[in-house]
Amino acid sequence: MSPAEPTSDPRQLPVGQRVSLLVKALDGAQRTNEALARCSDGEAMLDVLLDASSKLGLGLSRRDLADTPPIRDWIWWKNKQALLTIGDDKPRYQQDGGQGQDSARADAGPNTPRKRFLGLF
């Protein structure tokens, strides 16, 4: 079988493509979407998604789902975890109280020049 030839077994596809197939299958799947909405946390969502993956014959594991976007992001959102945290495991906007503004800059006044971060690269 050549690399360009489609496979009849979706379990042979890369994880990202299998997750994409699952996401497409969820579009319009009312019962599954309702079950996902009722989930209390990300672990419960993974259970529903694993069941859907099994019914579709995708062969996705719990880890595949938890580590692959967009499912990974849905799980983080359901668990109310920020995708990026700084400091005390709080999203930046919760740390500085300025809804995304730098609190040190707000304290310094409006005419104070902004400090630049040149990055690591």
VMD Tcl script that draws the C-alpha trace (Angstrom):
set ca {
  {0.00 0.00 0.00}
  {1.43 3.38 -0.95}
  {1.52 6.29 1.55}
  {-1.01 8.26 -0.54}
  {-3.48 5.36 -0.63}
  {-6.28 5.67 1.98}
  {-6.44 3.01 4.65}
  {-9.64 1.16 5.51}
  {-8.58 0.75 9.15}
  {-8.62 4.11 10.97}
  {-6.47 2.65 13.76}
  {-3.56 2.74 11.30}
  {-3.80 6.54 10.99}
  {-1.66 8.88 13.12}
  {-3.21 9.94 16.44}
  {-3.85 13.51 15.25}
  {-5.88 12.29 12.28}
  {-7.87 9.86 14.44}
  {-8.66 12.66 16.90}
  {-9.73 14.82 13.96}
  {-12.09 12.04 12.82}
  {-13.54 11.85 16.34}
  {-14.09 15.62 16.47}
  {-15.83 15.53 13.07}
  {-18.03 12.66 14.27}
  {-19.01 14.66 17.36}
  {-20.34 17.50 15.19}
  {-24.09 16.93 15.23}
  {-23.96 13.93 17.60}
  {-26.61 15.29 19.97}
  {-26.56 12.50 22.59}
  {-22.77 12.47 22.86}
  {-22.60 16.26 23.08}
  {-25.25 16.27 25.80}
  {-23.29 13.62 27.71}
  {-20.13 15.74 27.39}
  {-21.99 18.81 28.65}
  {-23.20 16.89 31.73}
  {-19.69 15.77 32.67}
  {-18.49 17.22 35.96}
  {-14.79 17.19 35.04}
  {-12.26 16.25 32.39}
  {-11.99 12.64 33.53}
  {-15.71 12.11 32.94}
  {-15.31 13.71 29.51}
  {-12.50 11.29 28.71}
  {-14.81 8.37 29.57}
  {-17.46 9.63 27.12}
  {-14.86 10.32 24.43}
  {-13.23 6.90 24.87}
  {-16.64 5.28 24.41}
  {-17.24 7.32 21.24}
  {-13.76 6.40 19.96}
  {-14.45 2.73 20.61}
  {-17.80 2.83 18.78}
  {-16.10 4.48 15.79}
  {-13.25 1.94 15.82}
  {-10.59 4.63 16.17}
  {-8.55 2.85 18.83}
  {-7.68 6.01 20.76}
  {-6.33 5.65 24.27}
  {-7.10 7.86 27.25}
  {-3.60 9.33 26.94}
  {-4.07 10.00 23.19}
  {-7.17 12.04 23.98}
  {-5.68 13.85 26.97}
  {-2.54 14.87 25.06}
  {-3.92 15.81 21.62}
  {-5.59 19.12 20.74}
  {-8.42 20.07 20.54}
  {-9.60 17.39 22.97}
  {-6.74 18.24 25.34}
  {-7.90 21.85 25.41}
  {-11.50 20.82 26.04}
  {-10.36 18.74 29.03}
  {-8.30 21.63 30.44}
  {-11.26 23.98 29.96}
  {-13.65 21.57 31.71}
  {-11.20 21.24 34.60}
  {-10.97 25.07 34.70}
  {-7.22 24.93 34.19}
  {-5.44 27.62 32.23}
  {-3.49 26.53 29.20}
  {-0.58 28.61 30.46}
  {0.07 29.37 34.10}
  {2.58 31.66 35.72}
  {3.51 31.70 39.39}
  {1.05 30.13 41.80}
  {-0.83 28.01 39.23}
  {-3.11 30.94 38.42}
  {-3.82 32.43 35.03}
  {-2.04 35.72 34.51}
  {-5.24 37.77 34.60}
  {-6.10 36.35 38.04}
  {-2.63 37.02 39.44}
  {-2.35 40.71 38.75}
  {-6.00 41.70 39.17}
  {-5.74 43.91 36.10}
  {-7.56 41.67 33.61}
  {-4.45 41.13 31.54}
  {-2.75 44.45 32.33}
  {0.60 44.59 34.05}
  {-0.18 45.73 37.62}
  {3.32 47.24 38.05}
  {2.75 49.38 34.97}
  {-0.67 50.47 36.25}
  {0.93 51.54 39.54}
  {3.73 53.43 37.78}
  {1.40 55.82 35.99}
  {0.31 56.36 32.41}
  {3.43 58.25 31.24}
  {5.98 55.69 32.47}
  {7.70 53.93 29.53}
  {6.89 50.27 29.20}
  {9.70 47.81 29.91}
  {10.47 45.46 27.08}
  {11.10 41.77 27.42}
  {13.54 40.68 24.75}
  {12.90 36.97 25.20}
  {15.21 34.04 25.40}
  {15.98 33.67 21.72}
}
mol new
graphics top color blue
foreach p $ca { graphics top sphere $p radius 0.5 }
foreach p [lrange $ca 0 end-1] q [lrange $ca 1 end] { graphics top cylinder $p $q radius 0.2 }
display resetview
